Amino acid sequence: MPLVVFILWMVLEILLSARIADAIGGGGVLLWMLGSIALGVIIIRRTGFQVVQELQAALAREEIPARTLLNALFHFLAGLLLILPGPLSDTMALLLLIPQIRAPALSAADAGVRRARPHFHEPTIIEGEFVEVRRDRQIDRDEERNH
């Protein structure tokens, strides 16, 4: 089924691109596709750098950065959709980049993750005791026994 959906998606992309090419010309469509590819690459690169910074900040605050990761996933998906040629994928990508549209989708995805993996949002705490064993003290004790 996913293969059928993908094939239908690509056929629709080609048909829409052909219609747009008839209206604005092949050069215009080529420039538009190159521009959307460049924008997709920029979004993916920027998201990567931004996510690393946000993850470091969240981990410094000792938080589980689940929402940050989901937001980054949406941005990454938007970048990938922009890289794919076609007006339908570009429209979906631009919708994902609008905060007012992305916020409800992000909340729904976050709720789904909370249901499926509740431990992903809450830190795992393992209680116990430990004893620090220092190798240099062990060596000193062995030397004292031998003398």
Beta strands, then each sheet from edge to edge (+ up, - down):
end
